[in-house]
Amino acid sequence: MLASLDRVTKRYPRADGLRDFTVGFPAGEVVGVLGLNGSGKSTLLKLLAGLLFPTSGTVTAFGGPPRLNRAKLIYLGENDSLWTWMSPKDAEAFMRGLYDDFDVARYRGLLDSLSVPQRKTKAMSKGERGRLRLAMALARDAKLYLLDEPLAGIDLLSREKILQSIVREWHKDETILLSTHEVAEAEGLFDRVLYLRDGRLALDVGAEDLRNQGRSVVQAFREVLG
Amino acid sequence: MKGFKTLFWLELRRSGVWALALIGSLAFWAWGLYQARGVEGGDPAEVHAILLAMAAAIGAIILALMVGRLRGETRGGQYQLLLLTPPSGAAHIAARFTFALATGTAYYIILGGLAWWSLRMMGTSVDAGSAAQLVLAIPLYGTAIAIAPLVAWTLLLMVFISAYRISGTGWIPGVVMVLGTPFALRWLFEGIGRVAYSLPAWPLLGRLTSASTFLPAAGDGSPPKAVVDNVIQLSQEPVWIMLALTIVFLVVASRVWREVEA
């Protein structure tokens, strides 16, 4: 198992992020993490990234605490977390200096395919910044990708480019967890789908199983969470 | 230390404007000193001393603000991004500390140069050794006993507050540490005052010669002069105490960085 949560509860001062949550992620699958706002999607991904510590239970990534293995995983947060002065060239220097697995040629190829302009992020649109962040993330050769709402607030064409890049860059030994509200657009990507409701795992199902039942990911979303 | 070079570069990009503004502000103080050289109804030397002291104090405050600014750092997500990078907390803290210390050192060395210039304007001649000490040794001494621990303390404060931000209670350690700082300083100064000063002091400013109106004219008719030897003696003990404290602050800040939740 590449990563797992074992009976994890994450409690915030005013709410529970996750409650008694158990799930495992083997290598080589694209997992959709779906749910309404406040269902615990971001908490799940942050716990796996080691950005949050569980209130109780155990989170494991690569056989140990995620924080100790952060060089092997990629977390793309929902925050627009780039400095305003940063250009794609600066981002390359930043990533190359800090991550051994950063592939410069792959990064430059991603910049091209995602049509990221060569200017500072403060002069970029939200979609352009989102594509730059994705290029930075996907240019690493990690095994676990935690992508939290990479499509949020981004125009249709940019969303399509991002999804195409995720498909193109994915390798069979890598696991991607993708949280999104754009369920219809992303559903073709998923091997497996987690439906979260109020911090609990409402349904954990293979996308193929859903299709065999004649249901789409979107339909199941409405049935389980509606 | 892996990643240090990149993190230092990042700090330069992140805070370079602050550093340049800080050092550039010395032009303002130089202008003030120049204007005060012939001040009427007051002692120019006294005005110069006040201006230089103000420049030193304000420089320290701006430096602390540069290091400790949190806004746009954690809310924008950059801190979160940095927490996910493989370099250790020590590398992150060391990069920030080194950049701030380099900026502070440059600032105070230039300020030392202004002090030397001020003496020249006051008609005090300084031998070469003393001039070098004024421009280098005293600023470095001040950096060691005041700026280094101040920067390290600010970094610790910043990281400690960050550790509580996720739960929305960052203001509690913030208030505790800010309110506690004056008490900690008082305790520190009292402690330093009680230290047995047994190490030999460093004599500085070997010879200052200044024009004097209080001494009788020399027999050859040349202007009267006051010659003062060994004007300043700097104790060693505070340097070692403050450097030890600086290291302790940095080690704790590095450890806390590892524990910070974004």
Interface residues (C-beta under 8 A of the other chain):
Chain A: Y12 P13 K46 A49 G50 L51 L52 F53 R67 R70 A71 Y75 G77 N79 D80 S81 L82 W83 W85 M86 D90 A93 F94 R96 G97 L98 Y99 D100
Chain B: G3 K5 T6 L7 W9 L10 R13 R14 G76 G77 Q78 Q80 L81 L83 L84 T85 P86 P87 I166 S167 G168 T169 R258 E261 A262
